[in-house]
Amino acid sequence: MSSGTQDLRRNLYHLVFASKCRYKVFRNEHTTRICTDAFREVEQKYGIKIEELEFQLDHVHLMVHIPAKLSVSYAVQLLKGVSAKRIFDA
């Protein structure tokens, strides 16, 4: 646990994001770098802590600590939304 926090619950989640129709979009190194940068941006801005991040050809695995002030669905929305926007803008 991080010091100074009042929340003693463990909010560790295993998230898996698959690409549309399981297209192999993550074989491109540029795409994985953009996606990683987007995840790190959300991590810093919203207090989500990414413990593990692994890319497969057609999906991403994340182990994340989500603060109690954020719902799991909102955290997923942030991670997927920001990364999708960055990928499509590239």
Backbone as JSON Lines, residues from 0, in Angstrom:
{"i":0,"aa":"M","n":[0.83,-1.18,0.0],"ca":[0.0,0.0,0.0],"c":[0.88,1.25,0.0]}
{"i":1,"aa":"S","n":[0.4,2.25,-0.67],"ca":[1.15,3.5,-0.66],"c":[0.89,4.23,0.66]}
{"i":2,"aa":"S","n":[1.89,4.94,1.12],"ca":[1.75,5.62,2.41],"c":[0.83,6.82,2.26]}
{"i":3,"aa":"G","n":[0.16,7.14,3.36],"ca":[-0.71,8.3,3.35],"c":[-2.12,8.03,2.85]}
{"i":4,"aa":"T","n":[-2.43,6.83,2.49],"ca":[-3.76,6.54,1.99],"c":[-4.64,5.99,3.1]}
{"i":5,"aa":"Q","n":[-5.91,6.29,3.04],"ca":[-6.87,5.79,4.01],"c":[-7.58,4.54,3.5]}
{"i":6,"aa":"D","n":[-7.41,4.23,2.24],"ca":[-8.08,3.09,1.63],"c":[-7.24,1.84,1.81]}
{"i":7,"aa":"L","n":[-7.75,0.89,2.57],"ca":[-7.0,-0.33,2.85],"c":[-7.43,-1.49,1.97]}
{"i":8,"aa":"R","n":[-8.37,-1.27,1.07],"ca":[-8.81,-2.34,0.17],"c":[-7.82,-2.5,-0.97]}
{"i":9,"aa":"R","n":[-7.75,-3.71,-1.47],"ca":[-6.91,-3.95,-2.65],"c":[-7.79,-3.85,-3.88]}
{"i":10,"aa":"N","n":[-7.49,-2.93,-4.73],"ca":[-8.26,-2.7,-5.94],"c":[-7.43,-3.09,-7.16]}
{"i":11,"aa":"L","n":[-7.0,-4.33,-7.18],"ca":[-6.18,-4.84,-8.28],"c":[-7.08,-5.59,-9.25]}
{"i":12,"aa":"Y","n":[-7.0,-5.21,-10.53],"ca":[-7.85,-5.81,-11.55],"c":[-7.01,-6.28,-12.72]}
{"i":13,"aa":"H","n":[-7.42,-7.39,-13.3],"ca":[-6.82,-7.9,-14.53],"c":[-7.76,-7.52,-15.67]}
{"i":14,"aa":"L","n":[-7.3,-6.63,-16.54],"ca":[-8.11,-6.17,-17.66],"c":[-7.54,-6.72,-18.96]}
{"i":15,"aa":"V","n":[-8.41,-7.11,-19.86],"ca":[-8.01,-7.58,-21.18],"c":[-8.8,-6.8,-22.21]}
{"i":16,"aa":"F","n":[-8.09,-6.1,-23.09],"ca":[-8.72,-5.35,-24.17],"c":[-8.39,-6.04,-25.49]}
{"i":17,"aa":"A","n":[-9.41,-6.43,-26.23],"ca":[-9.21,-7.07,-27.53],"c":[-9.51,-6.06,-28.63]}
{"i":18,"aa":"S","n":[-8.8,-6.19,-29.72],"ca":[-9.05,-5.31,-30.86],"c":[-10.33,-5.75,-31.57]}
{"i":19,"aa":"K","n":[-10.89,-4.86,-32.34],"ca":[-12.13,-5.16,-33.06],"c":[-11.9,-6.33,-34.02]}
{"i":20,"aa":"C","n":[-12.76,-7.3,-33.95],"ca":[-12.69,-8.51,-34.78],"c":[-11.36,-9.24,-34.62]}
{"i":21,"aa":"R","n":[-10.7,-8.98,-33.49],"ca":[-9.4,-9.62,-33.18],"c":[-8.35,-9.39,-34.27]}
{"i":22,"aa":"Y","n":[-8.42,-8.21,-34.9],"ca":[-7.38,-7.86,-35.87],"c":[-6.04,-7.79,-35.15]}
{"i":23,"aa":"K","n":[-4.99,-8.16,-35.83],"ca":[-3.65,-8.2,-35.24],"c":[-2.97,-6.83,-35.33]}
{"i":24,"aa":"V","n":[-3.57,-5.86,-34.64],"ca":[-3.08,-4.49,-34.72],"c":[-1.82,-4.26,-33.91]}
{"i":25,"aa":"F","n":[-1.56,-5.1,-32.91],"ca":[-0.42,-4.85,-32.03],"c":[0.87,-5.5,-32.51]}
{"i":26,"aa":"R","n":[0.88,-6.03,-33.72],"ca":[2.15,-6.53,-34.25],"c":[3.03,-5.36,-34.72]}
{"i":27,"aa":"N","n":[2.41,-4.2,-34.91],"ca":[3.12,-2.99,-35.3],"c":[3.69,-2.33,-34.03]}
{"i":28,"aa":"E","n":[4.98,-2.18,-33.98],"ca":[5.66,-1.61,-32.8],"c":[5.24,-0.17,-32.54]}
{"i":29,"aa":"H","n":[4.97,0.57,-33.6],"ca":[4.53,1.96,-33.46],"c":[3.19,2.01,-32.72]}
{"i":30,"aa":"T","n":[2.28,1.12,-33.04],"ca":[0.97,1.08,-32.39],"c":[1.1,0.73,-30.91]}
{"i":31,"aa":"T","n":[1.95,-0.22,-30.58],"ca":[2.13,-0.59,-29.18],"c":[2.75,0.55,-28.38]}
{"i":32,"aa":"R","n":[3.66,1.29,-28.99],"ca":[4.29,2.42,-28.31],"c":[3.26,3.53,-28.05]}
{"i":33,"aa":"I","n":[2.43,3.83,-29.03],"ca":[1.39,4.84,-28.87],"c":[0.41,4.43,-27.77]}
{"i":34,"aa":"C","n":[0.02,3.16,-27.78],"ca":[-0.91,2.65,-26.79],"c":[-0.31,2.69,-25.39]}
{"i":35,"aa":"T","n":[0.95,2.31,-25.26],"ca":[1.64,2.36,-23.97],"c":[1.71,3.79,-23.45]}
{"i":36,"aa":"D","n":[2.04,4.72,-24.31],"ca":[2.1,6.14,-23.91],"c":[0.74,6.64,-23.44]}
{"i":37,"aa":"A","n":[-0.31,6.23,-24.12],"ca":[-1.66,6.64,-23.73],"c":[-2.03,6.06,-22.37]}
{"i":38,"aa":"F","n":[-1.7,4.79,-22.14],"ca":[-1.97,4.17,-20.83],"c":[-1.21,4.9,-19.73]}
{"i":39,"aa":"R","n":[0.05,5.26,-19.98],"ca":[0.86,5.96,-18.97],"c":[0.29,7.36,-18.69]}
{"i":40,"aa":"E","n":[-0.24,8.0,-19.72],"ca":[-0.85,9.33,-19.53],"c":[-2.07,9.23,-18.61]}
{"i":41,"aa":"V","n":[-2.92,8.24,-18.85],"ca":[-4.09,8.03,-17.98],"c":[-3.64,7.67,-16.58]}
{"i":42,"aa":"E","n":[-2.6,6.86,-16.48],"ca":[-2.06,6.44,-15.19],"c":[-1.66,7.67,-14.35]}
{"i":43,"aa":"Q","n":[-0.95,8.6,-14.95],"ca":[-0.48,9.77,-14.23],"c":[-1.6,10.75,-13.91]}
{"i":44,"aa":"K","n":[-2.52,10.92,-14.84],"ca":[-3.57,11.93,-14.68],"c":[-4.64,11.51,-13.67]}
{"i":45,"aa":"Y","n":[-4.96,10.22,-13.6],"ca":[-6.09,9.77,-12.79],"c":[-5.7,8.9,-11.6]}
{"i":46,"aa":"G","n":[-4.42,8.67,-11.38],"ca":[-4.0,7.92,-10.21],"c":[-4.13,6.41,-10.33]}
{"i":47,"aa":"I","n":[-4.33,5.93,-11.54],"ca":[-4.37,4.49,-11.77],"c":[-2.93,4.0,-11.83]}
{"i":48,"aa":"K","n":[-2.65,2.87,-11.21],"ca":[-1.28,2.35,-11.23],"c":[-1.25,1.06,-12.06]}
{"i":49,"aa":"I","n":[-0.48,1.07,-13.13],"ca":[-0.35,-0.1,-13.99],"c":[0.81,-0.95,-13.48]}
{"i":50,"aa":"E","n":[0.49,-2.12,-12.97],"ca":[1.5,-3.05,-12.45],"c":[2.15,-3.85,-13.58]}
{"i":51,"aa":"E","n":[1.33,-4.37,-14.48],"ca":[1.81,-5.19,-15.59],"c":[1.11,-4.74,-16.86]}
{"i":52,"aa":"L","n":[1.84,-4.78,-17.97],"ca":[1.3,-4.43,-19.27],"c":[1.95,-5.35,-20.29]}
{"i":53,"aa":"E","n":[1.13,-6.12,-21.01],"ca":[1.67,-7.05,-22.0],"c":[0.79,-7.04,-23.25]}
{"i":54,"aa":"F","n":[1.43,-6.93,-24.38],"ca":[0.73,-6.93,-25.66],"c":[0.86,-8.28,-26.33]}
{"i":55,"aa":"Q","n":[-0.25,-8.79,-26.82],"ca":[-0.28,-9.94,-27.72],"c":[-0.61,-9.37,-29.1]}
{"i":56,"aa":"L","n":[-0.69,-10.19,-30.12],"ca":[-0.96,-9.67,-31.45],"c":[-2.33,-9.0,-31.56]}
{"i":57,"aa":"D","n":[-3.33,-9.54,-30.85],"ca":[-4.68,-9.03,-31.01],"c":[-5.35,-8.58,-29.71]}
{"i":58,"aa":"H","n":[-4.61,-8.52,-28.62],"ca":[-5.17,-8.04,-27.35],"c":[-4.08,-7.57,-26.4]}
{"i":59,"aa":"V","n":[-4.52,-6.88,-25.34],"ca":[-3.62,-6.32,-24.34],"c":[-4.06,-6.8,-22.97]}
{"i":60,"aa":"H","n":[-3.09,-7.2,-22.14],"ca":[-3.35,-7.57,-20.75],"c":[-2.8,-6.46,-19.85]}
{"i":61,"aa":"L","n":[-3.6,-6.04,-18.87],"ca":[-3.16,-5.06,-17.89],"c":[-3.52,-5.55,-16.5]}
{"i":62,"aa":"M","n":[-2.61,-5.37,-15.56],"ca":[-2.89,-5.55,-14.14],"c":[-2.82,-4.14,-13.55]}
{"i":63,"aa":"V","n":[-3.95,-3.64,-13.07],"ca":[-4.01,-2.25,-12.62],"c":[-4.6,-2.14,-11.23]}
{"i":64,"aa":"H","n":[-4.1,-1.17,-10.48],"ca":[-4.7,-0.74,-9.22],"c":[-5.56,0.46,-9.56]}
{"i":65,"aa":"I","n":[-6.85,0.36,-9.26],"ca":[-7.76,1.46,-9.54],"c":[-8.15,2.09,-8.21]}
{"i":66,"aa":"P","n":[-7.94,3.41,-8.05],"ca":[-8.3,4.06,-6.79],"c":[-9.8,3.92,-6.51]}
{"i":67,"aa":"A","n":[-10.14,3.92,-5.24],"ca":[-11.53,3.73,-4.84],"c":[-12.44,4.86,-5.34]}
{"i":68,"aa":"K","n":[-11.88,6.02,-5.61],"ca":[-12.71,7.14,-6.08],"c":[-13.16,6.96,-7.53]}
{"i":69,"aa":"L","n":[-12.55,6.03,-8.27],"ca":[-12.93,5.74,-9.64],"c":[-13.65,4.4,-9.71]}
{"i":70,"aa":"S","n":[-14.7,4.33,-10.5],"ca":[-15.34,3.04,-10.72],"c":[-14.5,2.26,-11.74]}
{"i":71,"aa":"V","n":[-14.64,0.96,-11.72],"ca":[-13.9,0.12,-12.66],"c":[-14.32,0.45,-14.09]}
{"i":72,"aa":"S","n":[-15.6,0.63,-14.3],"ca":[-16.08,0.92,-15.66],"c":[-15.54,2.26,-16.17]}
{"i":73,"aa":"Y","n":[-15.43,3.26,-15.29],"ca":[-14.88,4.55,-15.71],"c":[-13.39,4.44,-16.03]}
{"i":74,"aa":"A","n":[-12.66,3.66,-15.23],"ca":[-11.24,3.46,-15.49],"c":[-11.03,2.75,-16.84]}
{"i":75,"aa":"V","n":[-11.85,1.76,-17.12],"ca":[-11.76,1.06,-18.41],"c":[-12.09,2.01,-19.55]}
{"i":76,"aa":"Q","n":[-13.12,2.83,-19.35],"ca":[-13.49,3.82,-20.35],"c":[-12.34,4.78,-20.64]}
{"i":77,"aa":"L","n":[-11.66,5.24,-19.6],"ca":[-10.52,6.14,-19.77],"c":[-9.38,5.46,-20.54]}
{"i":78,"aa":"L","n":[-9.01,4.26,-20.1],"ca":[-7.9,3.54,-20.73],"c":[-8.18,3.23,-22.19]}
{"i":79,"aa":"K","n":[-9.36,2.71,-22.47],"ca":[-9.69,2.35,-23.85],"c":[-9.91,3.59,-24.73]}
{"i":80,"aa":"G","n":[-10.58,4.59,-24.17],"ca":[-10.9,5.77,-24.96],"c":[-9.68,6.57,-25.36]}
{"i":81,"aa":"V","n":[-8.81,6.83,-24.41],"ca":[-7.6,7.63,-24.71],"c":[-6.68,6.87,-25.66]}
{"i":82,"aa":"S","n":[-6.5,5.56,-25.43],"ca":[-5.61,4.79,-26.3],"c":[-6.17,4.68,-27.71]}
{"i":83,"aa":"A","n":[-7.48,4.48,-27.85],"ca":[-8.09,4.39,-29.19],"c":[-7.95,5.72,-29.94]}
{"i":84,"aa":"K","n":[-8.18,6.81,-29.23],"ca":[-8.05,8.13,-29.88],"c":[-6.62,8.35,-30.37]}
{"i":85,"aa":"R","n":[-5.64,8.0,-29.55],"ca":[-4.23,8.19,-29.94],"c":[-3.87,7.29,-31.14]}
{"i":86,"aa":"I","n":[-4.36,6.06,-31.13],"ca":[-4.05,5.15,-32.24],"c":[-4.64,5.65,-33.55]}
{"i":87,"aa":"F","n":[-5.91,6.09,-33.51],"ca":[-6.56,6.54,-34.73],"c":[-6.07,7.89,-35.21]}
{"i":88,"aa":"D","n":[-5.52,8.72,-34.31],"ca":[-4.98,10.01,-34.7],"c":[-3.56,9.88,-35.28]}
{"i":89,"aa":"A","n":[-2.91,8.76,-35.02],"ca":[-1.52,8.57,-35.48],"c":[-1.44,8.3,-36.96]}
